Amino acid sequence: MKKLAILFSLFAFALVFHANAQEASGAAITFKEKSIDFGDITQGDKVSHTFELTNTGKAPLIISNVAATCGCTVPSWPKEPIAPGSSAEIKVSFNSAGKMGKQNSVVRIYSNASEPIEKVSLISNVLPKTK
């Protein structure tokens, strides 16, 4: 019985070690910043920001999709694989037309990274137009 317990423990350790080794050998995304706050903007203003990312993993990073929470936010991203150690940019634009008050436009990045869904956001406070 004791041998069975030791054998089971070794098997469990091997599984955990193998899972960690696979995760460490894949792609990984590291962002320079994950959100930007534009503060007060006027209704109708368009703001944009370029999020810089680096593939800090050991395999090519493939971004399969980038999706915004609403049509007021438009992302663009690299379609080609990003080599380990290389950087890339995701450009995000927000159109405040028809918006009022505090806004948090979230963009989801879907990839083959160890964390398959990452989020970045544009934050602003939309004030009414002055005449």
N, C-alpha and C positions, 0 to 999 in steps of 0.2 A: 504494500500500500504506500509505503514511504517512497519507493522508487517511482511509483506512478505519479505521486504528487510532484516530485522533482522533475520528472519528464514533462509533465503538464506545464510547470513553471518555466522550464527552458523553452518549450514550444511557444508559450504566450510572449516571453521576452523576444524571441526571434520574430514573431509577427509584428510586435510594436517597433522593433528596430528596423525591420524591412519597410514598414509604412512610413516611418520618419525619413528613411534614406530616399524613398521615392519622392516624398514631398520636397526634400532639400535639393533634389536633382532636377526639378521642373522649373518652369518660369515663375517669376515673382514680380509684382508691380510695386514700386515705391514712388510716391508722388512728392514733389517739392512742397506743395500745399494742397489740401483737399477742399478748401472753401475760400471764397473771396467775398468780402463785404463792401459793397459800393456805397453804403450809407444812404443818404437821401438822394433820390432822383425824381425828376418830374414825369408825370404820366405822359407816355408817348416816347420817352427817351429809350434809346437802344444802347445797351452796354454789352461788352464782351470781355472774355479773359481766356488766356491760353494756359492750360494746365500742363506742366512739364512732368513727364514720368520717365522712370528708368527701369529697365528689366534687370533686376538684381538677382535673378535666378541663373540657372545653368543650362537652360534650354531656350530656344526661340519663343518669344511671346507673340501670340496671335490674338488680336482683338477681334472677336466675331461680330459684336454689335455694341452700339452705344445708344441708349434710349433716354429721352427726356420725359419728365412727368407731365408736360403739357406742350401744346403747339407753339407757345410763346418762347420756348427755349429750343435752340437749334445747335446740335453738336456736329463737329466734323473730326475725323480720326484717321490714323494711318491704316491702310488696308493691307500693307505688306508686313511680314513677320519682323519683329524687333529682336535683334541679336542680343545675347547675354552681354550686359555691360553697356549697351547702347541706350540712347534716350530718344524720346518722341514727344509729340505734342497733341493734345486734344483741345480744339478750339470750341468754345461755347459762347453763344450769343443769346441775350434775353431782350425781348421787346416788351416794354411795359404798357403798351397801348391796351386800354380797357382794364388795367389792374389798379388796385389801390391798397395802401397799407403795406405791412410787412410781407415780403415775398422771399421764399426759399425755394429756388428752382433746383431740383435734384436731378442729376444725370447718373445713370447706372452704366458701368462699363463691364461688359461680359467678355471673358477671355479664358484661355487655357491655364491661367496662373494658379498657384496653390490656393489662393483665395479667388474663386471664379467670378465673383461679383463685387466690384468696388464702386464707391459713390463719391462724386464731387458735387459741389453746389455753389450757386451764385446767390448771394443774399443782398437784398435791398429794401428800402422803405420808399414806396411810391407815393409821392405827394401830388395833390391836384394841380392842374395847369393854372397858372396865374394869367389873367387877361391884361 
